Amino acid sequence: MTGTQELTLIEQQEAIMAKIQHRRLTKRKIFQRVLLITIGAMLMAVGLEIFLVPNNVIDGGITGISIMLSYITGWKLGIFLFILNIPFFFIGYKQIGKTFALSTLYGIIVLSIGTTLLHPVPAFTQDILLATVFGGIVLGIGVGMVIRYGGSLDGTEILAILFNNKLPFSVGEIIMFFNLFILGCAGFVFTWDRAMYSLIAYFVAYKTIDITITGLDESKSVWIISDNAKQIGDAIMNRLGRGVTYINGEGAYSGDNKKVIFCVINRLEEAKLKEIVTENDDSAFLAVADIAEVRGGRFKKRDIH
């Protein structure tokens, strides 16, 4: 290979690398991310200092450890939230990337400041059940917003990812074990009824985080294999107003050519779609799955008459 060819090859490799490298965020995207992470972190601070902490109810993860240490030592909660989460900033930088790490660091700083400012504010309610449920909801919305826009307010998941490479457990299982241990410790630090309320708060926050990240408008992907694919596809387009995509497939066992229909619907349209499939081919193969997010394409519903 000549020197010129080697130079051309290097230039091609550099061009490919330039294309796949991380693109810088626009100023608008940066402003949006900063604003929403700020709101999310402040909502978590409200959930902690206005609902949970005054009633001796904790959350899971590093936040739960911080609440217990704050109760034992009398130090401000924000100090422990900042100190205990800082190591995960560096781990996140190596494991996930610079943008995630900086977003996480900013979120933790806002959260620490927010809890310190809100500490003198009296609790909204002394009713332990109301504080547990609404504290979990507000906290879950805040954490979900921060995760949705590229950051994190608790190092538990980062720690689980790190341990996942060395332990024969999934990330979800490691997080569950870790949180059960922390919530169990709450029984010794506070009382066992507070530990049980903490478990309720953790569950409420966990489900609220899921809803915040995925959104309320749940979408579903649908795969249909039928000999009457054209009729079913036309009916979906005309009666549901949804676009469909035809994919050519082959049966592994029979070797027959099959036409596969793919489309995306919302959960309210699922029953109608099943009705359409059954009317046109009651032996058709139908698979329906949840989708966390849909972007681009022609997902927007057409008007039907």
Buried (B, 14 or more C-beta within 10 A) or exposed (E): EEEEEEEEEEEEEEEEEEEEEEEEEEEEEEEEBBEBBBBBBBBBBBBBBBBBBBBBBBBBBBBBBBBBBBBEEEEBBBBBBBBBBEEBBEBBBEBBEEBBBBBBBBBBBBBBBBBBEBBEEEBBBEEBEEBBBBBBBBBBBBBBBBBBBBBBBBBBBBBBBBBBEEEEBEBEEBBBBBBEEBBEBBBEBBEEEBBBBBBBBBBBBBEBBEBBBBEEEEBBBBBBBBBBBEBBBEBBBEBBBBBBEEEEEEEEEEEEEBBBBBBBBBEEBEEEBEEBBEEBBEEBEBEBEEBEEBEEEEBEEEEEE
